[in-house]
Amino acid sequence: MSARMRRMMSLSGVPKRFLSAAPGDFDTGVHLDRSLFLTGPVGTGKTHYLCAVINGMKSRRAATGCLFVSVVDLLARVRACYSPGPDQESEQEIVRRYSEVDVLCLDDLGAAKSTDWAVQVLCQIIDFRYREEKLTVISSNLSLAEIDKQIDARIASRIAGMCELLALEGADRRI
């Protein structure tokens, strides 16, 4: 991968560890023409898969806006809006950026504590993307039924309505 391509990938939020992740790394038979919900135990490659998707999109359509963000980091960025500082983005600007981007990869839904505030922020983003039919790829250790019970029924319903389900299985790939 060229230095230019690596810079472009890192601007999309793809972590350094996954800059070389490629769609061919997985043989799932899933073609990303529809939003996707990845579920499975810890270490089965969900984050790797998300990064492979976004890297594949970036290499095919460099002009397309693609963003990768973990839900924990997204909520921390929004929370930081309330700390005074120069050039601080507003909550509305951050929510708009992640709502409106062409392709959004949300990693590790369910890893952040489910406060009313966190659910509201996630609901805004996911609901906008659902209504506007924006390509969204979400990973979670939780099933849709667990998201319904532990996070929010509206979020689970929208994910079910817009996403193809892909369950990754197997041993922890990190070990």
C-alpha positions as MATLAB code, in Angstrom:
seq = 'MSARMRRMMSLSGVPKRFLSAAPGDFDTGVHLDRSLFLTGPVGTGKTHYLCAVINGMKSRRAATGCLFVSVVDLLARVRACYSPGPDQESEQEIVRRYSEVDVLCLDDLGAAKSTDWAVQVLCQIIDFRYREEKLTVISSNLSLAEIDKQIDARIASRIAGMCELLALEGADRRI';
ca = [
       0.000    0.000    0.000;
       1.356    3.386   -0.972;
       2.111    6.128    1.568;
      -0.674    8.244    0.031;
      -3.195    5.420    0.457;
      -2.076    4.842    4.075;
      -2.620    8.551    4.852;
      -6.055    8.436    3.278;
      -6.941    5.325    5.291;
      -5.758    6.856    8.552;
      -7.902    9.953    7.871;
     -10.924    7.651    7.797;
     -10.193    6.620   11.393;
      -8.903    3.137   10.599;
      -6.499    2.140   13.403;
      -2.861    1.555   12.452;
      -3.109   -2.174   13.215;
      -5.764   -2.566   10.502;
      -4.471   -0.301    7.730;
      -3.668   -3.329    5.585;
      -6.917   -5.204    6.321;
      -8.464   -6.234    3.007;
     -11.865   -7.575    1.975;
     -10.162  -10.780    0.782;
      -9.090  -11.524    4.365;
     -12.563  -13.010    4.955;
     -14.542  -15.556    2.979;
     -18.068  -14.699    4.105;
     -19.851  -14.461    0.778;
     -21.248  -11.085    1.877;
     -21.121   -8.274   -0.675;
     -21.367   -4.831    0.833;
     -24.222   -3.300   -1.104;
     -26.342   -3.173    2.039;
     -25.632   -2.216    5.628;
     -24.204   -4.974    7.787;
     -24.378   -5.982   11.443;
     -21.456   -8.132   12.615;
     -21.887  -10.045   15.823;
     -19.773  -12.621   17.579;
     -17.605  -13.351   20.566;
     -14.509  -11.366   21.485;
     -11.592  -11.894   19.111;
     -13.478  -13.336   16.126;
     -12.331  -10.567   13.784;
     -15.214   -8.083   13.799;
     -12.986   -4.989   13.951;
     -10.666   -6.460   11.317;
     -13.700   -7.067    9.105;
     -14.977   -3.488    9.562;
     -11.578   -2.078    8.639;
     -11.331   -4.401    5.628;
     -14.697   -3.066    4.455;
     -13.691    0.567    4.811;
     -10.250   -0.051    3.269;
     -11.917   -1.766    0.309;
     -14.295    1.149   -0.123;
     -11.479    3.692    0.060;
      -9.373    1.855   -2.497;
     -12.315    1.521   -4.939;
     -13.941    4.910   -4.432;
     -11.412    7.370   -3.046;
     -13.907   10.223   -3.163;
     -16.444    8.445   -0.982;
     -16.548    9.594    2.605;
     -15.856    6.624    4.867;
     -15.371    6.781    8.631;
     -14.444    4.146   11.195;
     -15.026    4.859   14.875;
     -15.440    2.780   17.986;
     -18.619    3.625   19.871;
     -16.546    4.294   23.007;
     -14.385    6.842   21.126;
     -17.391    8.435   19.444;
     -19.114    9.024   22.778;
     -15.866   10.360   24.291;
     -15.575   12.873   21.416;
     -19.121   14.058   21.982;
     -18.570   14.242   25.751;
     -15.427   16.346   25.175;
     -17.631   19.029   23.582;
     -18.634   20.071   27.065;
     -15.066   20.887   28.117;
     -14.048   24.439   27.292;
     -11.315   24.756   24.707;
     -10.342   26.568   21.539;
     -11.784   25.266   18.269;
     -14.024   22.849   20.156;
     -16.604   21.131   17.962;
     -20.205   21.125   19.108;
     -22.150   17.957   19.813;
     -24.350   18.783   16.841;
     -21.333   19.012   14.486;
     -19.969   15.640   15.601;
     -23.356   13.919   15.404;
     -23.919   15.434   11.944;
     -20.506   14.252   10.673;
     -21.117   10.636   11.716;
     -24.765   10.731   10.614;
     -24.147   12.128    7.149;
     -20.910   10.427    6.064;
     -21.435    8.094    3.080;
     -20.140    4.973    4.848;
     -19.920    4.619    8.633;
     -18.315    1.722   10.471;
     -19.354    1.708   14.151;
     -17.174   -0.681   16.110;
     -18.051   -2.378   19.382;
     -21.632   -1.280   19.993;
     -22.429   -2.207   23.581;
     -18.910   -1.650   24.934;
     -19.844    1.785   26.319;
     -22.021    2.186   29.375;
     -25.641    2.594   28.271;
     -26.622    5.877   29.881;
     -29.679    7.765   28.664;
     -27.336   10.346   27.130;
     -25.266    7.717   25.267;
     -28.399    6.015   23.946;
     -29.732    9.381   22.748;
     -26.523   10.163   20.821;
     -26.410    6.700   19.230;
     -30.127    6.855   18.433;
     -29.692   10.164   16.608;
     -26.912    8.786   14.419;
     -28.410    5.355   13.747;
     -31.922    6.716   13.145;
     -30.646    9.300   10.623;
     -28.644    6.649    8.798;
     -31.667    4.306    8.787;
     -34.039    6.957    7.411;
     -31.570    8.163    4.777;
     -30.482    4.621    3.817;
     -26.818    5.377    4.506;
     -24.421    2.442    4.290;
     -23.608    1.475    7.878;
     -21.526   -1.405    9.206;
     -21.833   -2.117   12.926;
     -20.007   -4.624   15.085;
     -20.937   -5.863   18.533;
     -20.294   -8.705   20.926;
     -24.033   -8.501   21.610;
     -26.831  -10.066   19.575;
     -29.730   -7.923   18.393;
     -31.860   -9.355   21.214;
     -29.193   -8.328   23.747;
     -28.960   -4.837   22.218;
     -32.739   -4.595   22.540;
     -32.590   -5.453   26.267;
     -29.286   -3.857   27.320;
     -29.130   -0.715   25.166;
     -32.349    0.291   23.431;
     -35.165   -1.399   21.504;
     -35.286    1.432   18.915;
     -31.603    0.986   18.089;
     -31.980   -2.806   17.782;
     -35.050   -2.410   15.561;
     -33.339    0.031   13.185;
     -30.246   -2.156   12.943;
     -32.444   -5.177   12.158;
     -34.322   -3.163    9.533;
     -31.310   -1.805    7.694;
     -28.598   -4.427    8.138;
     -27.775   -7.862    6.873;
     -26.678  -10.022    9.820;
     -23.276  -11.722    9.795;
     -22.291  -13.828   12.792;
     -18.544  -14.403   13.073;
     -17.497  -17.448   15.033;
     -14.362  -19.211   16.108;
     -11.551  -18.935   18.570;
     -10.010  -15.661   19.689;
      -7.737  -14.623   16.791;
      -5.588  -12.479   19.083;
      -4.333  -15.410   21.096;
];
